[in-house]
Amino acid sequence: MVFSTIILGWLGILIFLIIIFMLQRMIKSKEYAFLHFLMAIMYSLWLPLPIILFFMIDSDVLLVGTVFGSVYLIFLVIGMVLQTGHLAFIIKHNENGAITDSHRNYMMAT
């Protein structure tokens, strides 16, 4: 279990590095949905880390950190998936131009 968590953690770091080095290129080609999808995968790969850390060290103080860390990562994954769906919806249903650039920019700023 610990070995698989280490592998998942390093895969998440690898995706993080891919995002860092490819960010400007993805922004130029307006690949916002793919960027959010990559972040959702990265955060989901990090989900077992607080739980495994708690079981390895077994401290009462880490119980609070495990709960808040897990909830935080779950919220991040849910948020990234919702943003990916929203961006994909905008792209798919905007043939007539009803969704303006200001609405899309507002979503990205939020």
N, C-alpha and C positions, 0 to 999 in steps of 0.2 A: 504494500500500500504506500509506503513512504517513497519507494523507488519510482512508482508511477506518478506520484505527486511531484517529485523532483523533475521528471521528464515533462509533465504538463506545465510546470512553472517555467522551465527553460523554453518551451515552445511559445508560451505567452510572452516571454522576453524577446524571443526571435520575431514574433509578430509586431511587438512594440518597436523594435529596431527597423523593421520593414516600413512601418508607418512613419517613423522619423525621417528615414532617407527618401521615401517616396511621396512625402506630404505635398511638396510644392508641385510635383508633376500631377498628383491626383486633383489638387485644387485647380490647376490650369485646365485640366480636361473635365472639370466639374463632376468628379466621381465621388460625391458626398455620400451617397447611399452605400457604396462599396467601402468607404472609409468607416462609416458607422458600423457596418457589418463586421469589418475586421476588428474594431474595438469591442464589439459584443463577443466575438469569439475569444479575444484576448482575455477579457474579464471572466468569461465562463471557464477558461482554463485555469484561472487563479482561484476559483471558488473553493477547492479542497485545502488550500494552504492554511487558512486560520484554524480549521478543524484538526488537521494533522499536527500543527504546531501545538495546539492545546493538548492533544493526546501524548505527544512526545515529552512535553515539559510537565504537564499535569499540575498546574497551579490555579488557585482560585481567582487570582487576578486576571489570568489569561481567559477565564470563562467569559468575563465581560467583554474583553477584546475579541474573542471568538464570535460572540453573538453579534456585536456591532460590526465587526469586519465582514461577517457573512451576509448580514442584512445590507450593508453598504454595497458589497459586490453584486448581490441580487438586484438591488435598485439600479445599479449601473447597467447591468445586462438588460433589464427590462426597459430602461430609458433608451439605450442604444437600439434595441429592436424596434421600439415604437418610432424612433426617429428614422430608422431605415425604412420602415413601412410607410411613414408619412412622405418621405422623399420619393420612394418608388411610386406612391399614389399620385404625387404631383407630376412626375414625369409621364406616367401612363395616361392620365386623364386631362392633360393640358394641351390637346391638339388645337382647340379653338382659342387659346390664349386667355381663358377666363381667370386663371391664377397668374397674377402679375409677379414681376420680379421683386417688388417690395414685400409681398407675402412670403416668397421663398427666402429672401434675405432676412426677414424677421424670424423665420423658423431657424435659420442657421445661427443667428445671433442669440436666440434663446437657448 
